Structure formats: structure tokens, C-alpha cells
Amino acid sequence: MEQRLSVQQDMSDSLQMFSRAMDSGKTFTRPDSLTVTDGEELKVSHIIDGLQPFSQYSLTVACIGDYGLWSDWSKEFQGMTSEAIPIASPYVSFYVEPSGNKYTPQRLTLLWRALEIKSARGIILGYQVTYTPTKQPYLKRSVHTKNQKAILEVSSENYDLTVTAYNTAGQSPSTNLRVNAGVFQSLPKVKGVWASSEASSLRIRWETAALNVTEFAIEWFSFDDVTSKHWKRLNGSTFSTVLRGQITPLKVYTISVYAVYGTLCAPPETIQASLECGSK
């Protein structure tokens, strides 16, 4: 959907209006060909189209007469384009944990990476996950979450899964996976995780013996707010990071580090840590 902004200006005298929108150094200038007769006053609305969704623009307005620019450019003002449907699907990885009992459901854990701003084209409000036994499509189930992880109880059979992100404009394209929940991938997990305080932040370090890790996914939350989880992604050659912004004194945090291998991942290594004591 094409994005546009409406510019309105009071006008009098015989002139034309030019509007200018600026975003990240790019300038879009559009003339409005409406001519106003002497002494007449009215408001003119001008549409600037071809803009990016969910983007803020600085706008100015000037007028031109028969012999060139008739006025100075107006004071800059801000305009924001509306959200649009996300254009990319979440990148999903998974692992299956055996229950150890054929009468107890397996746990299928899905992790996905947050969409980049340009792909999200708005504020992602949540994610929808569907999972359907391949041979029993009438047992299709759906869950909604604001987290970047979902834990599903499944049987030892094939499942068709979809994951979509959504904002106020609609849903993203879906990521589609077929998972055999009866097959358990034994992938190397992170060997150890340590945390130490660094000013008002926590620095965490970890080790791994695996050479083919594509990413590390870090999840953390405080004991008194388990619904507010934070995530960070790092490339597979990075073995430390600093958790900033959501770390508060006198709170204990659960920190998990997942080794990601493309669409597969290993179970996490998890610790508790605080600014006062580091890892416990």
C-alpha cells in the first residue's frame, strides 16, 4: 500500500505551493498547480505520495509566483506515515524435548527472531502460532503470544507449523515448518554461562564446543515479571554481551542462552544473576 502525507496551507495572492518532505537525507519535492486569485483566501491540501510506511518525515512549505519563489520555506513540522502489513516472515528455529514416557506429551519449543524495522513496517503486537498433526488436520490448534518463543505440547508424530507476526495493519507472511516430534536432535548446547555486574548492566559470557553455531539467542527476565521477557541475538562467533536498559538493582534475573543451528537449536543453559551478586 502506497504511503502518503497530506500538507495543508493557508494561501492568498496569485501563487503556487511547493511542499518538501525530508527523511534520512532524502528530499521529495512536489508542486501543487492550484492558482489562487488576488485577494482570495483558502486552505490548500497537498498529498505527498510514494513515502515509506511507519516513517517520520520533516516537512516544509513554500510558495512560488510568476517570477520565482514568493516566500521563504516554512518552519519544519513533523509527519508520520501509517503502519503497513509486515513484508517478511519470522525466522524460526526449534527443538524437541522427550518426555521419557509414551503417555506424556513431548515439548516442542519454537524460537524466532524479531523482524527488522523495515520488514515489520510498524510495531509488532504479537505472534500467532498454529500447529496441526499432519494426519489429523481437524486437531489444528492456535496460540497467540507477545514473546519470541512458544512451548507446545505435542505427540510423537509429524506436525505442520506456521508462525506469523502482526501489527495494526495485518499479518506477515507465514513461516511454514514440518516437524517430526518423535525425532530428537542431539545438538551441542552452551557449556556454561557466567554473569558479572558492569555499572548498571550485566555482562554475560558463555562457552561452546560446537563450530557450526549460526546464532546465539539470549533471553532474560526478572523473577517478579516473568511475562516481560527480553531477547537479544548475536552471531555464532560472539561469546559475550552486555544486557542493558532493563536491569534493575535488587532484582534477580533468569538468563538463558540458546545455541542456534539454522532452523534447529539446542536447549538453553540457564542461570540466575543480579547486579549485586553476579551469577549464582
N, C-alpha and C positions, 0 to 999 in steps of 0.2 A: 504494500500500500504506500503510495507516494505521500511524503510528509510536506506540510506547508505551514506558513505563519501568515497571519493577517496583520497588516500595518495600517493604522488609521491616523489621519492628519487633518486638522482644520486648514482650509485653504481659502484664499481670496486673491483677486487680481488675475491677470491672464498668464498662466504658467503651467508647467508640468511638474509632476512629483517623481523623484527618484528615491528608491529605498535601497539600503545596503545591509546585508547580513554577513557577519563575520564569525567563523568558527575555526579555531586552531590554525590561524594564519590564512585561511581561505576566505575569499570575498565573493559574494554573489550580489550583483547589481542588476536591478530590474527597473525599467522606466514604465510609468503609467501615462498613457497618452491622453488622458482626460484634460480638456481645456476648460477653464472657468472664466466667465465674462467679468468685466470690470465691475467692482462693487458687490459682486455676488459672494456669499459665504456659504460653505458647506463642508461636510466631512467626507473625506475620500478613504475608502478601504482598498488596500492593495494586497494581493496574495503573492507571496514568495514561495514557489514550489521547488521540488527537487531536493529537499533537505533530508538529512539523516534522522531516523527516529530516535526518540529519547535523548535528544541533544540540546544543549543550551547555546543560544546564539546571541551575540550583541548586535543590536540594530540601530541604525541612524537614518534620518530622513532629510532630504534637501529638495529644493525646487529650482526649476530651470525655466527661463523665459526665452524670448526670441533671440537674445544676444548672449546666451550662456547662463552660467549658474547665477540664480537670482538670490539665493540665500546661502548662509553657512550650513554645514551639516548640523543637525540637531544633536542634543546631548544623547549619548548612548543609553539605550534601555535594553533589558534582557527579555528574551522569549524562549520558551521551552516547547519542543515538539512532543507529540504524544507517543505512547508506547506502541510497539508493533509486535506481531507474533514472533517468537523466537525462531531463528533460522537454522539452528544446529541441535542435534540430539545429544543427551548426556553420554559421556564415555564411561561405560560400566565395567567393573571387574567383580568377581565373585569367588567364594569358596564354600565348600560343604563340610559340615562337621558331623561325623557319625554319632548316632545316639547310643550305640552299644546294645540296643535292644530292638528287635524287629517290630515290636508293638509300639515303640515310641517314635514320634516323628523326628526326621532329621532337621537340622538347622541350616538353612541356605542364607548366607549373608551376601548382600549386594552393596558395593561401594560405587559411587560415581563422582566425577569431577564437576565442580560448578562451571556453568557456562561463562565464557568470556563476555565482557560487557557488550562488545559489538554483536555477538551472536545472541545474547539474551534480549537485547533491544527493549529493555525495561527492567523492572525489579522482579526477580523470580520469587513468586509467592509460595511455591511448593512443588512437589513432585508426585506423580501418580505411577504406581507400580501395579501391573497386572501379572498374574501367574496362573497358568492353565495346564492341568495334566494333558499331555498330548493325546492320549487315548480316551480321555473323558472331558471333552470341551465344555460340557454342561456344568463342570465344577470350577469354572473360572472365578477367580477372586481378585479383588482390587483393594489396594491400600493407598492412603494419602499421607505424606509426611513433609515436614519442612527441613528435615535432616538430610544429609547426603549419604545416608545408609539406611537399609531396610533389612530386618531379620525375619525370614519366613519359615514357617513350619511346613515341611513337605514330606512326602513318602518317597521310597526308593524307586523312582520312575522318571521318565522324561517329562520336562516342563517347558512350555513356551512362555517366555517372559517379555514384557515391554516396560520401558521406563521413559516417561516424558516429563519435561519441565513446563511450567505455565506461569504467565503473568496476566495482567488485566486484559490484554488483547486476545489471549488464546493459548493453545498448547503448541509446544515444539514438535518437530518430527520425532518419532519414537525410535529408541534403540531396541532392537529385537534380538533375543538370545534363545537358543535351545540348550537346556542344561539337563544332563543326566544326574539326578540327585542320588543315584546309587553308586556313583563312581567318586572316589575321594582322591583328590590331587595332593600328594605329599610334597609341598613346596617349602623350601627353607624360610623360616620366619626370622625376624630380627633377633639377634642373640642376646642383646642386653640393652637397656635404656637407663640413662642417668640424667638427673636434673640438678642444676645449681642456680642460685639466685644471681641476678645481674641487674643491679639498680632496682627498678620496679618491674622487671621482667624475669622470665625463667628461660635459661639456656638448657636445651636438651641435646644429648649425644647418644648415638647408638652404633652397634656393630652388626655386620652381616658377613657370612661366608660365601653368599651367592654372588655370582658375577653377572647374571643376566637380569637384574632388577631394573625395571624401566622407571619406576617412581617409588617414592615413599609417601604415604598418606598419614598425616598426623591429626589425631582427634583429641580434643581436651574439653573438659567441663568441670565445674565445681560441684562438690557434694550437695550443696543446698540449692542447686539449679541444674538438675540433670536434663531438663528439657531444652536448655540453651547450650547447644554444642557448637564448637568452633572447629574449623578444618583448615589445613594447610597442605599444599602439595609441593614436593621437591623432586628434582631429578635423581636418578638412581646412583649418581656419583657423589651425592651430598650426604654427610653423616652427622650434621649438627644444624641447629637452627635456634632462633630466639623467638619465644612466644610473647608478643607484646599486646598492649591495649586492653585485654580483658582479664588481666591478672591483678588480683586484689590482695592486700595483706590480710593475714589471719584467716585465710581460706585454704582448704585442701583441694587440690585438683587431681582428677584422674586423667592420665595422659597415655594414649595408645599410639603405637607406631606400627603401620602395616607395610609389608613389602609387597609391591605390586608388580606383576609379571604380565603386562598387557591386559587381556581380559580375565586373567586369573590372579588371585592374590593369596597370601598366606594369612593364617590367623595372627592377631596382633600380639605384641609384647606390651604389657601394661604396667604402669607404676602409679603411685600417688606421690605428690610433691606439693610443697608450699614455699613461699618466699622466705619464711623464717628457717626452714629446716632442709630445703632442697628435697631430694628424693628420699623416700622412706623404705 
